[in-house]
Amino acid sequence: MESLVAQKIREARLKRGVTQTELSKRTDIHRNTIINFETGRRDPRVKDLRKIAKALNVSVKELISDTED
């Protein structure tokens, strides 16, 4: 089952028209790891969430919160 964080990362990335490959380049996180985050196979560490949030111009809170702020 896909986690909330996995769903939020994917939604934020798609909303901004960024591919997994581009997100990988922007964050210096391997593409397979990005895929694992988005499918819920692996939970991102805080430092990874910070990199992803910065690359997508969102807050970490937006990636982990179940509400729309």
Secondary structure as GFF3:
##gff-version 3
##sequence-region A 1 69
A	DSSP	alpha_helix	4	15	.	.	.	ID=ss1
A	DSSP	alpha_helix	20	27	.	.	.	ID=ss2
A	DSSP	alpha_helix	31	39	.	.	.	ID=ss3
A	DSSP	alpha_helix	46	56	.	.	.	ID=ss4
A	DSSP	alpha_helix	60	64	.	.	.	ID=ss5
###
